[in-house]
Amino acid sequence: MEAEDVSVREQLFHNRVRETIICVLLFTCLYMVSYLILTHFKKAAEFITDDIEDATVNKISLWLCTFTLSVAVCAVLLLPISILSNEVLLTFPQSYYMQWLNGSLIHGLWNLVFLFSNLSLVFLMPFAYFFTESEGFAGSKKGVMARVYEAVVLLLLLALLVLGIVWVASALLHDNIARKSLYDLWEYYLPYLYSGISLFGVLLLLLCTPFGLSRMFSVTGSLLVKPRLLEDVEDTLNCTTFEEDSLSRKLNCDTSCWVKLNMEAMKREYQAVQSKRIALEMRRKASPWQRNLGYPLAMLMLLALTVMCVLMVCFNVLELLLDETAMPRGMEDPHLGMASFSMFGSLGAAVQVVLILYLMVSSVVGFYSSPLFTGLLPRAQDTNLTQMIANCVSLLILSSALPVFSRTLGITRFDLLGDFGRYNWLGNFYIVFLYNMLFAGLTSASLIKTVTWAVQRELIRAFGLHRLPLTVSRSTVPFRLLLASGLSKIQ
C-alpha cells in the first residue's frame, strides 16, 4: 500500500514537471516571436541614445511589452489548442506518444493565461508606462532605482483609485458583496474586477468585429492583384511612367515662384502616381491565374467565412430560446478525448478553429480601422514606446476576451475553463441573448452594405466606366446598365 502511494506521488510529480516544461517551452517560443514583432515596429532612436539611464528604462519597458504581447498571443491560441487537442485524442486514443496531451495540461494553460493577462493589465503595463515617464522624486538621487520608486508609488496610488471606484460601483449594484469585499479582497473584489474587465473586452469585440469583417474585403483586396477585364496594362503603365517622369523633372528642375508655392501639392501628386505605377507593375508581373482567380477566390472565401459566422450565431440564438445548455458556462474538468465539440466531427472542429482565428483577425482590423483608434496603428521602425504600450494593452484586452466572445456567440461548444467561466454576467440570459442579436444584426448590415457597394464599384472599374467624364454613382448607373455595357464591349 505504501509503495502504491509512492508510485502515485511520483506519477503526479512527473506529470507536473512535464506540464511545466511544456508551458515554459510554449511561452518561450511565443516570447521570441513577440520580441521580433516589437523590434520590427520600435523606434530605434529611443534605444540607442547617449543617456544610458533612458536606454535601460526603455529596454525594461520593451521586455514588459514583449511579455504582455506573448500572453495576448497565447490567449488567442487557447481555444484552438483545446479544440485540436480534443480531436487528436479522439483520433489516437491509445497512442503512447499522446499521453502528455491531457485535460490537466489544458486546464493549467488556461489558468496561467488568466493569471498573466490580469497581471499584465493591472500591474505590468501601468508600471511600464509610469516607468518610462518618471524621472525620480525631487531631491532624490537620480538613477534607474529612483524612477522605479516613483513608478511603484504611482502604481499603488492608481490601484487604490481603481479599488475605490470599483468598490463604489459594487456598493451601488450589490450591497452585500461590497460589504464583504472589504474583509475578503481575493474572494469578492478581484472576481468582480475581472468580470468588469472581461465585459469591457467583449463589448469592444462586439463593436470592432462587425466593422472589421466588412473591412477585411478592402484590406485583402489591397494586398492582391485585382482583375481588369477591359484594361490594357502596358498602355496604362507607359502613361503612368511618363506622368511620373514629368512630375519628377518639375520637382527637380523648375525653381519658379509658382512651383515653390505648390511644391507640397506636386509632391503628393508625385507620390500618388508613383504608388499607381508600382501597383501596375505588380499587376503586369502577376501570372494569369493570380490576376484572374486569386482575387475572386479570396473574396469568395472571406464571404463564405463571414456568412458562416452569421449563420452559426443565428443558430445559437435559436438554441438559447429552446435549450438551457446553450448558455456559456464554466467547467472544472475538460474531459478531453471523450466526444467531439462539433456535430460534424473533426471537420467541424477545424472549421471552428478557422472561424475563431478569423474573428480575431477581423476584430484587430476593425479596431485599427475605427476613427477612435486609428492613431494607435503601429508603423515599422517608427513606433514610440508609449504607443507600443497602448497597442499591447489593446491587443491583450481583445485577445483575453476572445474565448468568452467565441463561446457566447456559439462558435464553439468548448466550455470555459478555470476562472474564465466565473464571470458574473455569463449566467444572465438577457445579456447573452441581446449580445448575439446585436452581433448578428451589425454583421449582416455591414456585410450587405460592403458587398453591394464593392460589387458595383468593381464592375464600374472592370468595364471602364470610371473613365467617363460624368460622375458615376449608384443612382446614375444601375446594375442592369453595367451588365449591358460590359456585354456590348466584349462582343
HUJOTA-V891197 format. One record per run of one state. SS is the DSSP state (@ for helix, = for strand, . for the rest). FROM is the first residue (numbers start at 1). LEN is the number of residues. If there is no record, write none. Layout:
BEGIN
ss=SS from=FROM len=LEN
ss=SS from=FROM len=LEN
END
This chain:
BEGIN
ss=. from=1 len=1
ss=@ from=2 len=40
ss== from=42 len=1
ss=. from=43 len=1
ss=@ from=44 len=3
ss=. from=47 len=5
ss=@ from=52 len=40
ss=. from=92 len=4
ss=@ from=96 len=3
ss=. from=99 len=4
ss=@ from=103 len=31
ss=. from=134 len=10
ss=@ from=144 len=30
ss=. from=174 len=1
ss=@ from=175 len=7
ss=. from=182 len=3
ss=@ from=185 len=39
ss=. from=224 len=9
ss=@ from=233 len=21
ss=. from=254 len=3
ss=@ from=257 len=5
ss=. from=262 len=1
ss=@ from=263 len=23
ss=. from=286 len=2
ss=@ from=288 len=35
ss=. from=323 len=1
ss=@ from=324 len=3
ss=. from=327 len=3
ss== from=330 len=2
ss=. from=332 len=13
ss=@ from=345 len=25
ss=. from=370 len=4
ss=@ from=374 len=3
ss=. from=377 len=6
ss== from=383 len=1
ss=. from=384 len=1
ss=@ from=385 len=16
ss=. from=401 len=1
ss=@ from=402 len=8
ss=. from=410 len=6
ss== from=416 len=2
ss=@ from=418 len=5
ss=. from=423 len=1
ss=@ from=424 len=4
ss=. from=428 len=1
ss=@ from=429 len=34
ss=. from=463 len=2
ss=@ from=465 len=3
ss=. from=468 len=11
ss=@ from=479 len=12
ss=. from=491 len=1
END
